[in-house]
């Protein structure tokens, strides 16, 4: 029995419910960045430790999207989406009311679980209940909602913190969530129990363990030292989870991820290029608020407006560039994205507060241009070069690369910054002098420059795929 909704009004209402969910996810993906210095000062933490406010949220997204997507496909779509809204809203309230840093991190984890539930199911709502003639429009609307939320996040966060307090970057989600819950309950069809399908629970646990232990180890090295027992244990656990995940996925009949797609070297190359781009972009976004507020002496409202520039520009040019890449091929855009990212790192490697706003504005504009090139065309390459019949796996890995890259980027830049600025011991952000802060900023940017060059190399070695030649089907997967 078809579950496609035929009533036009019901179709639009369902799409609104899905886009509200993606709007919330996009908003909380960026709204916290601009207030990290204030949260750091409020709890007396250093720039490395405060990164966990963002890392915990994104780690839940990266590690659980695939899991919740698989669960939702088993006939629990409505329950997972509504549960996600509820968990996200409760988590937001807990974050905003947190009396200490430990409770804030625990609340952020809870909020991230809800966000992963929403992000995993919102696209499935459209695929499951809307006709194919609306699929492109609906997925485009959700992408735009996420982009708008991400674009508005820094500005909203800056104004809320400037005129109220940083707590309101979380509390603002409560009224939205409370209104969205009954609305979504009304418009999303009830679940129909499906025949039980195998679920790769072992693979899911191993994947999350690999991500969590690896990110924890990377970020904590500057604080504990490479020979510390926690670091050694985290490294061993990450290695063990990686081996366990690979063994499980290779022998499982219904794996969480078909890891055999990585035997196609072209797919691996474009995936690594996209992953690296997300690592560098997220790392820059993490450090910029500290430069804007401690270096340029901007308040949170002005910092938010500056950080609005890249996503706003991306929202304007992203769709046209994506359509253009459909016509002329994606490789030129991948190369352009890599070169622009190299230029961004080059600017930030030399920037100083006394240079004024011109270099800063140039870098921010280039960041918006970069993601316009990368967001659609480079992400599309990951799907394009997936082995034949594994396009779904390619799509899932593309989404995972966005969140996993963001987690790794923040942890890497936080670790690099902390190592560089901890000559006399790790200190709170508020106690850093400007010279030390800028040194940490420049060294972190140098690491990003090296990674950007690697992304360019991975993009160069994979030539444009030529679809018209049927005999070329296997060549793309060499």
Secondary structure, 3 states (H helix, E strand, C coil): CCCCCCCHHHHHHHHHHHHHHHHHHHHHHHCCHHHHHHHHHHHCCCHHHHCHHHHHHHHHHHHHHHHHHHHHCCCCHHHHHHHHHHHHHHHHHHHHCCCCHHHHHHHHHHHHHHHHHHHHHHHHHHHHHCCHHHHHHHHHHHHHHHHHHHHHHHHHHHHHHHHCCCCHHHHHHHHHHHHHHHHHHHHCCCCCCCCCCCCCHHHHHHHHHHHHHHHHHHHHHHHHCCCCHHHHHHHHHHHHHHHHHHHHHHHCCCCCCCHHHHHCHHHHHHHHHHHHHHHHHHHHHHHHHHHHHHHCCCCHHHHHHHHHHHHHHHHHHHHHHHHHHHHHCCHHHHHHHHHHHHHHHHHHHHCCHHHCHHHHHHHHHHHHHHHHHHHHHHHHHHHHCCCCCCHHHHHHHHHHHHHHHHHHHHHHHHHHHHHHHCCCCCCCHHHCCHHHHHHHHHHHHHHHHHHHHHHHHHHHCCCCCCCCCHHHHCHHHC
